[in-house]
């Protein structure tokens, strides 16, 4: 299970980049409800999507999942 700060970090990164949940859903080819689930901690993305997120947002996977604060 990912650390509890993952949902908040993802939501903040998405907003900081001017994206809607539907934008992320389209980018990662998942449903909008999947993205919503990630942001409320109901479900988790695959490892491949986590890596893609780090590239998209220009941060490390460790940052996204809460292992580092930078």
Buried (B, 14 or more C-beta within 10 A) or exposed (E): EBEEBBBEBBBEBBEEEEBEBEBBBEBBEBEBEBBBBBBEBEEBBEEEBBEBBBEBBEBEBEBBBBEEEE
